[in-house]
Amino acid sequence: TALEQALAALEGAPFALAFASGLAAAQAVLLSLECGDRVVASRDLYGGCHRLFTKVFSRFGVSFDFVDTTDLGQVRRSLEAPAKWLWLETPSNPLLSVTDLEACAEIAKRRGARTLVDNTFATPILQRPLDLGADLVLHSTTKYIGGHCDAIGGALVTRDEALHAELRFLQNAAGAVPGPQDCYLLLRGIRTLGLRVQRHAESAAQLADRLDSLPGVSRVLFPGRRDHPQHGLASRQFPGFGAVISFELEGGRDAASAFVRGLKLWTLAESLGGVRSLICHPATMTHASLTPAERAWRGIGDGLLRLSVGLEDRRDLWDDLEHAAGSVRAAPRECGTGADRAALPERAAIASHAPARTREEAVR
């Protein structure tokens, strides 16, 4: 109850529900649907939600359509057919696209659909979707709200009393709730959320401005950069640009593998939003459940890497990125063999069903 009250206050709402994970929160929303119902979702979406949609709930007669929600024309056309939910993620994972929440919520309202916004990346510090017309906010509290990578949780927040009552029943009926220790850790994280997000964002902005100076980087995706396609909207919609950066390396997976192995300070891991800086290879980690064709349609290439900027000294973070870029130059063919192509250490090796080359490398 204490955690739910704190989460509601952060989003400026009277009602919040705490769950054992972000996917448990998403599942509660989907459990409110019936066979024949339809959901329109952002094309660029967290891979776990895409898996939950297409591999689980689609089996029960719920249909899902994925559209580019940065294009309001596509949103309007997609909602011409009846839909229960417009499911938005902004900034999106992993391409950091930005959706006009106010415009999309208005379109959905006119079409009789509710709007859900995954606010994990922006946090309530930078964005309050309920103020922009959304009906429901979803969080993976594992990320910035927890902030220390030592607790897993999720949340739903709303101002709609009837919707809250419906989801409260499902929360209780399905039972995917957090334990008291997780609630304590998440409440601890909330106490420093504002300070952490500010520092995260400041460091990310500086690193993003310099990333394209690294050899082999073909594009940098960060809403705070002027070359981002939705930079103007991002500037209006939230006061900061978050702390997740994605960038593409020439050379595909070979280059990505060499880059990751050249890092000493950044840790290869799927999570984000914690005090420690992390790097992720979406094609073999967060979005590994998508087919290569699905990833290509979304723009997720094998050379794409995602950074979650932590709280370390940003000079150390930059020095480590420069060193990794040098590793790619020094060994452009190092990952060329079949065995070595699986050597994005540990997690990517699991994703490709190939063992890490040594136990020491996996631990590192």
N, C-alpha and C positions, 0 to 999 in steps of 0.2 A: 504493500500500500504506500509506503514512504517513497519507493522508487517511482511508482506510477504518478504520484502527486508531483514529484520533481520533474518528470518528463512532460507532464501536462503543462506545468508552469513554463518550461523552456519554450514550448511551442505556442504559448498564449491560448491555451484551451482548458476546458473543465474536465476532460476525460482522457485517460490514457490506460493502455493495457500492456503489461510486461510479459515477454515470452522468453523461452529458453534459447532462441536464436532468431536471427533475422528471417530465415526461411520458415521458422515456426510461425512467425507473425504473418508472413505472406500466405502460408497455408491456411490460417484462420480466415483470411479474406476469401480465399478460393472455396473453402468449405461452406461459405454462405451461398454458393452458386448451385444451380440445378442443371440437369441434363438439357442441352439445347441452348444454354446461355453462352454469351460471347464476350470476350475481352479484347480490346484494342490496346496494344502495348508498344512502347518505344522499340524501334528496331535495334538500337544500340543499348543492350540490357545486360545486367549482371548474368553471367552464365548459369549460376545456380537457379535463378528464377526461370530462365529459359528452359532448363532441364525439368524443373518442377511443372511448368506449364505443359511442355510437349511430351514428356515421358511419363507423367503421372496423371494429371487432371484431364488431359485430352482423351484418356482411355474411358473416362466417365461421361463423355459426350459434351464437355465444355470445349468451345472452339476459341482459338487465339489467332489474331492477325497482328503482324508486326509491321509498323510503318515508320517512316522518318518523321518524327514528331517536331523536328525543327521546321518542317514545311507545313504551314497551316492549311494549305490546300489539301494535302494528303490526309490530314486529320479530319477535315470536314467530310471528304469523300468516304473515309473509313467509317464514319459514324452515321452515314446515310442508312445503313442497315442497323437494326436494333443492337445495342451493346449495353451490358451492365456496368462495365468499368472502362475508363480510360486510364491506363497504367503508365505513369511517366517516371522517368529517372533523369534527373538533371542536377549537376553535370553528370553525364552518363559514364558508364563503365564498359570499355576502357578508353573510349575515344574522346571523352570530355566534351561532347556536344551539349549545347544549352538550348532548352525548350522554353518558349514563352508560356509560362504557367497561367498567367491571367487570361490570355487569349484562349488557350486550350480548355481551361475550366469553363469559360463562357460558352464555347462551342459544345462541350459535353453537356452542360446544363440545358441548353436549348434542345438537344437531342435526347434528353431523358437518361443520360448516363452519369454515373458518379465518377469523380476524379480522385485517383490515388497518386501521391507523389512520394517516391523514395528519396528521402532527404539525407541519406547517410553521408554523402560526400560533402555537402555544403554545411550541414549541421544547423541547428536553430540559431547559432551565432551569426551566420551569414545569410540565412534564407528561412522565411516562415511561410510555407506554402498555403496554410489556412488563411492567411491575410490576403492571398492572391486568388482565393476562390476554391481551393481544393477542399474536398470532403474528408479526406483521410491522409494522414502522413505515416509513412513507414520508416523505421530505422533499424539498421543492424547496430545495436548498441555495443557490439563487440569492438567497433571501430573507434571513432573519435570520442564518443560519449564515455566509453570505458577508458580508452586512451593509453593503456599500459600493456595490452596484448596478454592479459592474464584472466580474462573473463569473457564468456560468450553470452550474448543476449539479443533480444529484439524488442520492438515496441510498435504499437499503433496508437495514434493520437487523433482525436476528433472533437468537434464542437457539436456534433449531431447526437442528441441523447438517444434517439431510437437506434441509430447505427451502433452506438456504443453498447446498448443493451443486447443487441443481436450478437455482436462480436464477443461481449463478455460471456454470454452463454457458451459460445464455441470455444473460447479460451478454457473455460471450466470443463466442458464436455470432452475436449480432445486432450487436455492435460499437459500440453507442452509449455510448462511454466518454469521460471528460473528458481533455483534454490536460494536460501537466505545468504549464503556466502557470496554468490554472484551478485545479488542485489546490493550487498554491502560494497563490493568492489566497484560496481557501476555508480553508486552514489558518491563514492570517493572520487571517481573520475569526474563527475559533474562539477565538483567543487573547483576544479582547475580548468574546466572546459574553455572558458573565454580566453584565459591567458594562453593556453596551449594553442588554440586555433589561430590566434593572432600571430604567434611566433612561427607556427607551421607555415602560414600563408606568406609571411614576409620572406622566409627562406626560400619557399617554392618560387616566388616571383623572381627572385634574383637568379636562381638556378635556371629557370625556364628561359630567361633572357639570354643566357650564355650557351645553352645546350647546342644550338645550331652552329656554334663555332667549333664543335668537336668534329674531327674528320670522320666521314662515313655516316653522319646523321642527315637523313634526307628530309625529315619533317619533324616539327615539334608541335604537340597538341596541348595547349594550356589556355583557358579562357582569358587570362590576363594579358596575353600577347596580342598586339594589334593585328597580327596576321591571322588570328583565329576567326573563322567565319561568323561566329556569333559574339564577337567581342563587345559590340555596342549594346546588345541585349544583356549580356552578362554584367556590363557596367551599370546598367539601369536596375537589374533585377536583384543583385546582391552587392553588399559593400566590399566584399573581398572575393578572391577567386579560388580559394581552397588551396590544398597542398598536394594534389595528385597531378602528376605530369606524365604524359605518354610521349614516346618518340620512336621513330622508325629508323632502323639501321639499314644501309645498303648491304647486300650480302645475305639477307634472310636469316634463317636459323643458324647457319654457321657463324655469322657475325654475332648474333645474339648470344650464342653459347660462349664464344671467346670473350665477349664483353663481360658477361656475368662471372666467368671464371677469373677475370682480371680484377674483380672488386675485392676489397678487404674490409671496408666499413659497412657498405650496404649489404643487407641480408636477403637472400633469396627466399621469399615466402609469399603466400597468397593474401595475407591480411593487409590492412592499411590503417592509418589514423592513430598509430601508437607513437610513443616517445622515440622509438628506434626507427631509423630509416630502412625501408624495405624496397626491394625490386622484384617485379613479377614478369613472367613471360606468358601473356594471356593465351597464346595458341596452345600451350601445353599445360596450362595451369587453370586459371579461372574459366576459360572458355574451351577447355579440352573436350567437353561433351558435345560441342557443335561439330558438324562435319566440315571438312575443308571448304566445301562450296558455300556453306552457311557463313563461315568466318570470312570468306572472300566477299560475299554479298554485303556484309557489315563493314568491311574495310579493315579487318583484323588480320594483318599479314604476319608471316613467320618472323619478320625482323622487328616486330613491335615489342617494346618494353614499357612497363608502367612503373613509375616511381611514386612511392609514398614518402614524402619528405618529413623526417622526424625533427628532433630537437637538438641534435648534435651541432657543433660549430659548423656553420655553412661553408667555411673555408676548407675544412677537412672533407666535407661531403664533395665539394667541387674537385679537390685534388684527387679523390678516389675515382671520380668519374673520368677525369683526364687520364689517369693511369689505366683505367679499363679500356678507354679508346685506344691508347697506345698498344695494349695487348692485342686488339683486333688487327692493327696495322702490322704488328710484329709477327703474327701467326694467322694470316688470312685463310690458310688451308688446314689449320690445326684440327678442325672438327669435320674434316671432309670424309672420313671413313664411316662405314655404317655403325661401328661400335661407338665412335666418338660423337656421332650426331645425337646420341642419346644423353650426352654428358652435360646438359644443363643440370647442375648438381641436384641430387636428391629428389625433389618433388617432380621435376620434369622427367627424370629417369623413371619414376613410378608411372607417370602419365604415358610414357611411350613403351611401358612394359619392358624396359631394359635396366639392368642393375647399374648403380653408380660404379665407376671403375675401381674405387677403393673405399674402404670404410672411412679412412681419414678424409677423403674428399667429401663424402656424404656428410660427415659431422661438420666439416668446415662450411 
